[in-house]
Amino acid sequence: MEAVHAYHGGLKALDGVSLQVAESEIVVIIGPNGCGKTTTLRTIFGLLQPRSGVITFNGEHLEREPAHLRARRGIAFVPEGGRVFTRLSVLENLEVGAFVRRDRPEVLRDLEMVYTLFPILAERRRSLAGTLSGGERQMLALGRCLMLRPTLLLLDEPSLGLAPRVVDEIYGRILEIRRNKVTILLVEQNALKALQVADRGYVYTVGRVALAGSGPELLQNDHVRRTFLGE
């Protein structure tokens, strides 16, 4: 995305934001609450239309394309809180993730891939999603998006409200997903955890990019260490 301006609730949320995500990268956005991180993901996915600026994916302009067509292009979005369909089973949630696909044999292979990545989902495939723990719901939300077979995965606060052990498990799976050639753009309040896995990162102020660099560079940046790592 380049020079994107976007509004949320009548207020400017993105003020000329530019960022790039290369194939098979993990790119992280960190910053204070209300600075435009989630708005960036929603704008890329098509849930929010920019007032101006350019959004391209594989060389194609997406500024006015609706979200369901972006999903068909291979862009998947896991919103904050690992939202799932609580009255559907785990298996039914995963099947919903493949709603735009018509390659049934490949869908079944991907279902087995998700079960291998998240064994607890295989164990609980017949359980209602509403009975899952917070960490299990986050895994299900991730798994459901993987059923789309995405090339770009947008993740909003995957560690939110989870115990440290579960956060470690989720991030281990995120690294595995990247090894399967899925590009990841990640918004996260847990700056330390996010930057430890990031190839590159962006630090937002209110609606703008204040800093950019590699994950290791940002981990060593004095401002980042003081503001986000509590040092």
N, C-alpha and C positions, 0 to 999 in steps of 0.2 A: 504494500500500500504506500501511496506517496501523496503528501500534502493533503491528508484527509481532514476535513472539518465535519463534525457530527454533533447533533444536539440530542439531549435526553431530557424529557419533561420540560422543554422550553429553555433549558440551560445548555450552554456550549460545553460538551463533554470531551471533544477532541479538537485541538486547535492546531491544525497543520501537521498532524502526526505522519511520519514516514518510518517504515520499517520493512525489512526483508527477511525472508525465511528460505534458506536453500534446502534442496532435496536431502532428506535423511538427517537433518539437523534437529536438535532440541534447542529451541529458543525460548527464553524466559522473560516475562515482563513482571517487574516488581515496582512497588510504590505504595504510598499511603492510601487509605480508603478514600473512595470518591475521586480518584485522579484519572479515571478513564480506562482502567485495565479491562474490565468486563465489557465496556462499551466497544473496545477494540475488537474483541472476539465476536460480539454480536454483530458488528458492522461487517466483519469479514464473512460471517456465515449468512448474512442477508436478513437478519432479524431487525436491523436498523439501517435505514438508507442514509448515506452521507449527503451533506449539503453540497460538498464539492470535494475534489480529489480523485485519485485513481486507485482502483483495486484490481490487480491482475493475478491470474492463476494459470500457470502453464501457458503464458502469453496471451490469454484471453481476458478481456475486460468484463468485470462482474458488477460494476457499480449499481446497475438497475435490475440485475437478475434476482429472482426470488429464491428463498432459502431451499425449497425443494429441488430446484434445478442445480443449485450448488452441491447439494447432497449427491445428486446423480453424477456430478463431476468427481466425487470422491472426497468431499470436505465433510467432516463429522465434528459435532460439537457436544461436549459433555459439560453441562452447566454446573454451577456451584451446587454442592449438596448431594451429588450423585442421584439425581431424580430418576425414579423408576415408576412403572405402572403397578401400584401396590396391590391391585385386585387381580392382576395377572400372575401366572406362575413365572418362575425364573426362565423356563424354556420359552414361554410365550413372549416374555420381554425380549429375549434374544432373537426370536423369529421376527418381531416387529422391526428390529434393527436392519433386517435384510429386505424391507418392504419394497425397495426400488429394484431389486435384483430378480432376474428370471432364470439364472443358471443354477437350478436346484441342486445338481450334484456337487457343485463348488460350494454352495451354501452349506451343505451337510459337512463338507470337509472343514469349512471355517468354523462351524459349530464345534467340531472336535478340537480344533486349534484353540478356541476359547476355553473349552473345558480343560485342556492341557495347561493353559496359562493360568487359569483360576480353578483348581480342582474342587474348591468348595461349591462352585456353581454346578458342577456335575453331580455332586452329592445331593444338592438341594434343588435339582432341576424341576421337581414336581411341587415344590413349596411355593406358596404365595410370596411375592416379592415383599409384601408388607411385613412379613415375619422376619426378614433379614436384619442383621445388625447394621450399624452405620458403615463399617468397613466393607461388609458384604454387598451393601447397596452400591457403594462406590465401585467395587469390582464389577457388579452387574451393569452399571451404567457404562463403564469402560468396555466391557464385553459386548454390550448391545451395539455400541458404535463400531467396534471392530467387525461386526457382522455386515456392515456396509462395505467392508474391504476398502477403507479410506486410504488415500495417499497423504492427506493432511488431517491431523487430529488436533482439535482445539480443546484445551482442558482448562476449566475455570476452578481454581482452588481445590485440587484433588485431595489435599490433606486436611481440609477444614473439619474441625471437630473430632478428629480421629486420634486414637492413642498412638504414642511414638512407635510402638512395635508395628502397628498397622500401617502407619505412614511409611516406615522402612519397606514393608512388603509392597505397598502400592508403587513406590518409586522403583523398586526392583523390577516390577512388571513393566513400568514405563520404559525402562532401559531395554527390556526384552522386546517390547513393541517397536522401538526404534531400530533394533537389530533386524527386524522384519521389513526394513525399508519404508517405515511410516515416518513422515515428517511431523514434528510436534511443536505447537506453539502453546506455551503454558503460562497461565497467570497464577501467581502464588504469593500468599502472605508469609509463608515459611521460606524466607529469602535464603537462608543457609542451605537448606535441603535442595531448593531449586537450583541455586547457582553451582552446587556440587555436581549436578548432572548436566548442566547446560553447556552447550557448545558456545553459545553467545547469549547476551542478555541486554535488555533495555530497562533503564530506570526512569520512571515517570515522575514529573511533578504534576500539577493540576492541568490535565489535558495536553501535556507536552512531553517530549522525550528530553530528559535532562542529561543522561549519560548513556553510553553504549559501549560494549566491549565484549571480550570473551568471558566465559564464566570465571576462570581463574583471575583474570584482570579485575573484574568487579569484586570478587572476594577480597582482593587486596586493596581496594580503593578505600581511602580514609572516610569519605562521606558515607559510603555504603556500610562500612563497618560500624560507624557511629550511629547511623540512623536506623539500620535494619538488622544489624547483628548484635546490638546492645553492648558495644565495646567502647 
